[in-house]
Amino acid sequence: MSDMNGQRQNWGRRALKRLRANGWLLASAALAVIAAFAFANLSPFIAPLAIIALVVAVAALPRQTELAATESAISSQAGFLPQLSAENLAAAVTDPLIVFDHTATVVHANAAAVSIFGGIAAGMSLPLKFRAPEMQALIDGILAGGASSQAIDYLDKLPVERVYRVTASAIGHGTGLYVLVFKDQSEARRIDRMRADFIANASHEMRTPLASISGFIETLRGPARNDPAAREQFLQIMQNQAGRMARLIDDLLSLSRLEMKPFLRSGARVDLRNVIENVIDSLAPLAKDSGLAIERNFADGALEVPGDRDELYQVFENLLENACKYGQSGERVIVSIAPGNKGPEPGIDVTIRDFGPGIAEEHIPRVTERFYRVDVETSRSQKGTGLGLSIVKHILTRHNGRLSIESELGKGAAFTVHLPTN
């Protein structure tokens, strides 16, 4: 019952407010009706026109009420905005932000600044916290009033090296307050370095065979012009170098395609037993030439995973080909497929183990980097491009898988592919 009384009171208050907001409109309509009936004897059309005017005025009431409510809401919001504290506004900024005064004393630091830089509190001297010369120059410059906004690049080396684009700006006019905003540029700089390194490495890899081909062409046009034996030898070398460039371009295109579509379309399932059997069959001639025997150790039952068959074929082809090329001294390679037991989710592990010279421990974390080679001369003699394991890593990332490497010098290496079954 009390709820009904409250609703009636609220309705009454809203009605009274509407009447006050639109009183002028009702008053005008009432005067028009009175005037119409007062002068009705002058024309028979005045009374109907007055009634129509009254109906229009009443119909306009909801619209006027709506406009008044909107204006009231805007006014209330505009009145609330100045009440927002500087701390609330700073907390809404995800980048580190520090407010300081004309004496370079910290007034406020948001949570991001405290988390990243630590030990920042109101009353602290900003120049004592950031001692780098570029930061000192930035603070002095903004306090001197030379420009309303200045920016520098700042390198913070602890706890990890990060690069920030720091912008200093004055807050308002004559407030005596200033703000530093730190925009993290570390990832963009890392990508720029990777791109520069990639271009430099790719150019170097292409330049070597091109220089060789160019030199042999000059020789064939000059001293070896009439030497059939030399000509045949040089042409064979040129063909080998051209093949090396073709393999490099193919691997670069594979990497480019993988990076352009980092996520795998789900749906298809791949029989790993069938894929690896096909890989072993295709590389049997290489294993025979290398004096190696490929041994199988496959688990029983279904060995299926979701993924792209062609890409997984490329993974195991790369790994088995490397085992045949670099594990020749071991005389055998073992290919194993077993249920995975090293992760929280069910999966399948495929291990390709050789018994060659192995890989030194310091090289293992870097062997999946582009163009990284443990032994440059051996890799080039085996027609390697330095991109195979990088391609393997990209494909496994697309399949939510991973690659682990175990090796000991003189005892060979084991490359294990971990793939989820769901």
Secondary structure, 3 states (H helix, E strand, C coil): CHHHHHHHHHHHHHHHHHHHHCHHHHHHHHHHHHHHHHCHHHCCCHHHHHHHHHHHHHHHHHHHHHHHHHHHHHHHHHHHHHHCCHHHHHHCCCCCEEEEECCCEEEEECHHHHHHHCCCCCCCEHHHHCCCHHHHHHHHHHHCCCCCEEEEEEEECCCCCEEEEEEEEECCCCCCEEEEEEEECHHHHHHHHHHHHHHHHHHHHHHHHHHHHHHHHHHHHCCCCCCHHHHHHHHHHHHHHHHHHHHHHHHHHHHHHHHHCCCCCCCCEEEHHHHHHHHHHHCHHHHHHCCCEEEEEECCCCCEEECCHHHHHHHHHHHHHHHHHHCHHHCEEEEEEEEECCCCCCEEEEEEEECCCCCCHHHHHHCCCCCCCCCHHHHHHCCCCCCHHHHHHHHHHHCCCEEEEEECCCCCEEEEEEEECC
